[in-house]
Amino acid sequence: MMIVSNGIELHVEQRGAGSPAVVFLHYWGGSSRTWQHVVDPLAPDLRTIAIDQRGWGRSAAPASGYALADMANDALAVVEALDLERYILVGHSMGGKVAQLIASRRPRGLVGLALVAPAPPTPLNLPLEIREGMVRAYDSRESIIATLDQVLAPDGLDAEDRETVIADSLAGAAAAKEAWPLASSQEDIATAVAAIDVPVIVISGEHDRVDPPEGLRRELLPRIPQAELYVLPKVGHLSPLEAPDLVADLIRTFALSIVQEGFPSRSQHAQTALLRCPECWAARPATGRN
């Protein structure tokens, strides 16, 4: 379906039913299709809403307006249009930073936050020349394949998912491709995220070369003290495609813990999630233990 948000049309994929709903925000280069293998096992039990963010997928691509606040406002407009009374927000990479900003505003109805390989709230610590090179990462099929193999998913994707990533990255609008590395990745929301007051889980790939677990322990977890980190073994930055069943299981367990217990303690959620996802290992934010 198409939903008008802040004067532009956003493409939204909706499946399932129930409350709380789960709203998905994709990474820089992706689309709602990034979540397809996560949504598949969730949709029978949960209402899922996956958004093509502005400039990506089938959503409109304005010439400007790609700041974190613009993307946050878009997502909140979708929530309002769908009249979601209770929802969990799931953000991947760039979408994870947008999700942090949204949660820091404490919007009505938000009951949980799941950050998947999220960009931290601090500015991306890369020199300008490297960030300028990132703009060209999605210029051609060849450059996308190189980015996949060297950075995003060094352990590999299956052939169909690989083609999805290539198509989505090529389809991105020029303004959207430029905005993240040159501008929105540099936004500092570190002070704002201290206001997040809902349960939070963070899902990271052991082999993530973009936002590795050690970076999240340093830049993210100290600023969101209630967050619980789960590390997926032998997984890179594209965990929704590399390990979708594990990501889906953690999100499902997280949603159920909120429904059953309200605001679960870290130990309660860790025990439940690890029983359902024994391949994952949890790290306490306060100590960094694994």
Backbone torsions as a table, in degrees:
resi	resn	phi	psi	omega
1	MET	NA	159.4	175.4
2	MET	-111.0	134.0	178.8
3	ILE	-124.3	130.2	177.7
4	VAL	-79.9	124.1	-177.8
5	SER	-134.7	120.5	177.8
6	ASN	52.4	39.1	175.1
7	GLY	85.2	1.3	178.1
8	ILE	-128.6	159.2	179.0
9	GLU	-90.2	129.8	176.1
10	LEU	-113.8	133.9	176.1
11	HIS	-84.4	131.3	-176.6
12	VAL	-130.7	131.3	174.7
13	GLU	-103.2	122.4	-177.8
14	GLN	-123.1	133.8	179.0
15	ARG	-141.6	161.1	173.2
16	GLY	71.1	-170.4	-178.9
17	ALA	-153.9	168.3	176.2
18	GLY	113.8	175.7	-178.4
19	SER	-139.6	137.3	4.8
20	PRO	-77.0	151.9	172.1
21	ALA	-76.8	162.0	177.5
22	VAL	-121.9	119.4	-176.3
23	VAL	-106.9	126.5	-173.5
24	PHE	-109.8	132.9	175.0
25	LEU	-119.1	128.7	-172.1
26	HIS	-89.9	176.2	-177.7
27	TYR	-84.7	168.4	175.2
28	TRP	-66.6	112.5	-176.4
29	GLY	112.2	-12.5	-175.7
30	GLY	-101.8	-158.9	177.2
31	SER	-161.9	-173.8	175.4
32	SER	-58.9	-24.0	-179.0
33	ARG	-67.8	-20.7	177.1
34	THR	-55.7	-29.9	-174.1
35	TRP	-95.0	2.8	-168.5
36	GLN	-57.8	-41.2	-177.5
37	HIS	-78.5	-16.7	173.8
38	VAL	-82.1	-40.9	-179.6
39	VAL	-66.4	-38.2	-175.7
40	ASP	-51.1	-50.6	179.7
41	PRO	-78.3	-15.5	-178.7
42	LEU	-87.9	-35.6	-170.6
43	ALA	-57.2	-32.1	178.0
44	PRO	-63.5	-25.6	-174.5
45	ASP	-109.0	-22.5	-173.0
46	LEU	-133.7	152.7	171.8
47	ARG	-81.2	123.4	-177.9
48	THR	-117.0	139.7	179.5
49	ILE	-132.9	113.5	179.4
50	ALA	-112.5	127.7	-172.6
51	ILE	-107.4	134.6	163.8
52	ASP	-80.7	112.2	-179.6
53	GLN	-70.3	157.6	-175.3
54	ARG	-51.4	134.2	179.7
55	GLY	87.7	-3.0	-177.2
56	TRP	-129.5	157.6	178.5
57	GLY	58.2	-133.5	-178.5
58	ARG	-100.5	11.2	177.8
59	SER	-80.3	161.3	178.2
60	ALA	-64.5	157.0	-176.3
61	ALA	-128.1	82.4	178.1
62	PRO	-65.6	159.6	-178.1
63	ALA	-70.7	-20.7	-179.8
64	SER	-148.4	177.2	178.0
65	GLY	96.7	44.1	-178.0
66	TYR	-114.2	23.2	174.3
67	ALA	-70.8	161.8	178.5
68	LEU	-55.7	-40.2	-178.9
69	ALA	-63.8	-36.6	178.2
70	ASP	-63.3	-46.3	-179.1
71	MET	-69.1	-35.3	176.0
72	ALA	-64.4	-43.6	179.1
73	ASN	-63.1	-37.3	177.1
74	ASP	-60.1	-49.5	-177.6
75	ALA	-62.7	-41.6	179.7
76	LEU	-66.7	-31.9	176.1
77	ALA	-66.9	-36.1	175.7
78	VAL	-65.4	-44.2	177.6
79	VAL	-56.9	-43.6	-179.6
80	GLU	-68.0	-42.4	-178.6
81	ALA	-62.9	-34.6	-179.8
82	LEU	-89.2	-0.8	176.9
83	ASP	54.3	50.7	-179.6
84	LEU	-80.7	116.3	-178.5
85	GLU	-80.9	-34.7	177.4
86	ARG	-140.6	131.3	-178.0
87	TYR	-152.5	154.4	173.0
88	ILE	-108.2	135.5	-179.9
89	LEU	-102.4	129.7	179.0
90	VAL	-120.7	122.5	-179.4
91	GLY	-127.3	136.1	-179.6
92	HIS	-110.6	124.0	174.0
93	SER	57.3	-114.3	175.1
94	MET	-54.9	-44.0	177.4
95	GLY	-60.7	-27.8	176.5
96	GLY	-69.4	-35.8	177.3
97	LYS	-71.4	-39.2	174.9
98	VAL	-60.6	-42.8	-179.1
99	ALA	-63.8	-36.7	177.3
100	GLN	-62.8	-42.7	179.0
101	LEU	-63.2	-43.8	178.6
102	ILE	-59.0	-48.7	-177.3
103	ALA	-64.2	-31.0	179.5
104	SER	-66.2	-21.3	178.0
105	ARG	-81.7	-8.3	-179.2
106	ARG	53.0	55.2	-178.0
107	PRO	-67.7	151.2	177.1
108	ARG	-59.7	133.4	175.0
109	GLY	95.6	-18.5	180.0
110	LEU	-73.1	123.9	-177.8
111	VAL	-119.4	-6.1	179.7
112	GLY	-169.8	158.1	-177.2
113	LEU	-135.9	123.2	176.4
114	ALA	-117.1	118.6	-177.6
115	LEU	-107.6	118.8	-175.8
116	VAL	-109.1	114.6	-175.9
117	ALA	43.6	52.0	-170.9
118	PRO	-76.2	147.2	164.8
119	ALA	-67.4	134.5	-179.3
120	PRO	-69.6	168.0	-177.7
121	PRO	-73.4	-13.6	179.1
122	THR	-85.3	160.8	179.2
123	PRO	-60.7	145.4	176.1
124	LEU	-62.0	121.3	-172.9
125	ASN	-90.1	70.0	177.1
126	LEU	-133.9	143.4	178.5
127	PRO	-60.9	155.1	-178.1
128	LEU	-57.3	-40.2	-177.1
129	GLU	-64.1	-33.3	177.4
130	ILE	-72.3	-40.6	178.7
131	ARG	-66.5	-34.3	174.7
132	GLU	-65.1	-34.7	176.0
133	GLY	-67.4	-32.2	178.0
134	MET	-62.0	-32.6	180.0
135	VAL	-57.6	-33.3	-177.3
136	ARG	-88.5	-0.6	-175.7
137	ALA	-62.5	-26.7	-176.4
138	TYR	-111.0	25.2	-177.1
139	ASP	-72.8	-33.6	-173.2
140	SER	-147.1	165.6	177.0
141	ARG	-57.0	-41.8	-177.7
142	GLU	-65.3	-42.2	-179.4
143	SER	-69.2	-33.7	177.7
144	ILE	-68.3	-43.5	177.9
145	ILE	-60.0	-41.9	178.6
146	ALA	-63.3	-41.4	179.1
147	THR	-65.5	-40.5	177.2
148	LEU	-61.1	-50.5	-172.8
149	ASP	-72.0	-32.5	-174.4
150	GLN	-96.5	-25.6	-171.4
151	VAL	-127.3	-58.3	-167.5
152	LEU	-76.0	-44.0	-176.3
153	ALA	-142.9	66.8	-176.3
154	PRO	-62.2	-20.6	177.8
155	ASP	-86.6	-2.2	172.9
156	GLY	96.9	154.0	173.1
157	LEU	-125.0	159.0	174.8
158	ASP	-71.9	164.5	-169.6
159	ALA	-60.4	-41.3	-177.5
160	GLU	-67.5	-43.3	179.0
161	ASP	-66.7	-35.2	176.7
162	ARG	-59.8	-43.2	179.8
163	GLU	-68.6	-34.6	176.4
164	THR	-62.0	-45.5	179.8
165	VAL	-62.6	-43.8	-179.4
166	ILE	-62.1	-46.9	-178.8
167	ALA	-63.5	-44.6	-179.5
168	ASP	-63.9	-41.6	-178.5
169	SER	-67.2	-40.2	178.3
170	LEU	-65.9	-34.4	-174.8
171	ALA	-76.0	-14.5	-178.0
172	GLY	-60.5	142.3	178.4
173	ALA	-69.4	149.3	-178.9
174	ALA	-57.6	-41.3	-179.0
175	ALA	-63.8	-37.2	179.6
176	ALA	-71.3	-37.6	179.1
177	LYS	-65.4	-35.8	-178.5
178	GLU	-79.4	-34.9	-168.7
179	ALA	-63.5	-43.8	-175.4
180	TRP	-64.5	-57.3	-176.7
181	PRO	-67.1	-30.9	-174.4
182	LEU	-92.6	-22.8	-173.0
183	ALA	-133.5	-68.6	-170.1
184	SER	-67.0	-28.9	175.8
185	SER	-66.6	-18.4	-178.9
186	GLN	-91.5	-5.6	178.9
187	GLU	-68.8	139.8	-178.6
188	ASP	-107.6	110.3	178.2
189	ILE	-116.8	22.3	-175.7
190	ALA	-60.0	-38.7	178.7
191	THR	-71.0	-39.0	-176.8
192	ALA	-63.3	-38.5	-172.6
193	VAL	-68.2	-14.5	176.0
194	ALA	-62.8	-18.0	-179.4
195	ALA	-83.2	-7.3	-179.2
196	ILE	-63.8	126.1	-173.6
197	ASP	-125.5	17.0	177.7
198	VAL	-108.1	164.0	174.3
199	PRO	-58.7	144.8	-176.7
200	VAL	-137.0	132.1	166.3
201	ILE	-118.4	149.5	178.2
202	VAL	-124.3	126.5	-179.0
203	ILE	-114.3	121.5	-175.4
204	SER	-127.8	151.7	175.2
205	GLY	-93.7	135.2	180.0
206	GLU	-55.8	-35.4	-176.8
207	HIS	-102.6	18.9	-179.4
208	ASP	-65.0	121.7	179.7
209	ARG	-98.2	-4.3	-179.6
210	VAL	-96.6	-57.2	178.1
211	ASP	-128.4	75.7	-173.9
212	PRO	-68.2	160.7	-178.5
213	PRO	-54.1	-39.7	-178.5
214	GLU	-65.5	-32.7	176.6
215	GLY	-69.0	-38.3	177.9
216	LEU	-68.2	-36.8	176.8
217	ARG	-62.7	-33.2	-176.5
218	ARG	-85.0	-43.3	-169.5
219	GLU	-100.5	-24.6	-173.7
220	LEU	-108.9	-54.9	-171.4
221	LEU	-59.5	-39.1	179.1
222	PRO	-64.4	-21.8	-177.3
223	ARG	-91.4	-14.9	177.0
224	ILE	-128.7	82.7	-168.6
225	PRO	-62.5	-23.0	179.8
226	GLN	-84.2	-2.9	-176.1
227	ALA	-72.3	143.1	177.2
228	GLU	-117.4	127.9	-176.6
229	LEU	-98.3	132.6	173.0
230	TYR	-122.0	130.0	-178.2
231	VAL	-110.4	126.9	-179.4
232	LEU	-93.0	117.7	-177.7
233	PRO	-62.4	139.6	173.1
234	LYS	58.7	35.7	179.4
235	VAL	-124.5	142.8	179.9
236	GLY	-96.4	-145.5	-174.6
237	HIS	-78.3	-24.1	-175.1
238	LEU	-98.3	52.5	-177.0
239	SER	-58.2	-31.3	176.8
240	PRO	-61.9	-20.6	177.0
241	LEU	-105.0	-33.4	-178.1
242	GLU	-77.5	-39.1	-176.3
243	ALA	-139.3	57.4	-172.9
244	PRO	-63.8	-34.4	-178.6
245	ASP	-66.5	-38.8	178.0
246	LEU	-67.7	-42.8	178.0
247	VAL	-62.1	-45.4	179.8
248	ALA	-62.6	-40.4	-178.3
249	ASP	-65.7	-40.7	177.8
250	LEU	-65.7	-40.8	179.0
251	ILE	-66.6	-43.1	178.9
252	ARG	-61.3	-45.9	179.5
253	THR	-62.3	-40.5	178.1
254	PHE	-61.9	-46.3	-179.9
255	ALA	-62.6	-43.3	-179.6
256	LEU	-65.7	-37.8	179.7
257	SER	-64.8	-34.5	178.0
258	ILE	-69.8	-42.9	179.6
259	VAL	-62.9	-41.6	-172.8
260	GLN	-84.4	-31.9	-169.9
261	GLU	-125.1	-2.5	-175.7
262	GLY	76.8	-110.4	-177.8
263	PHE	-103.0	95.5	-176.0
264	PRO	-71.6	149.1	173.5
265	SER	-73.1	162.2	179.4
266	ARG	-59.2	-44.0	-176.6
267	SER	-66.1	-39.1	179.2
268	GLN	-61.7	-47.7	-178.2
269	HIS	-69.4	-37.4	179.6
270	ALA	-59.8	-46.0	-178.4
271	GLN	-63.1	-45.0	-178.5
272	THR	-65.5	-46.7	-176.5
273	ALA	-65.9	-39.4	-178.3
274	LEU	-72.0	-28.5	174.1
275	LEU	-64.6	-38.1	-178.9
276	ARG	-84.8	-21.9	-177.6
277	CYS	-132.2	69.8	-174.7
278	PRO	-65.1	-18.1	179.2
279	GLU	-73.4	-20.5	-178.0
280	CYS	-84.9	153.9	170.2
281	TRP	-126.1	140.3	-174.7
282	ALA	-99.7	143.6	178.7
283	ALA	-121.4	124.9	178.5
284	ARG	-67.7	124.2	179.9
285	PRO	-57.1	-35.8	-174.8
286	ALA	-70.5	-29.2	-173.8
287	THR	-117.4	-19.7	-176.1
288	GLY	75.1	12.2	179.7
289	ARG	-71.6	150.3	172.5
290	ASN	-122.4	NA	NA
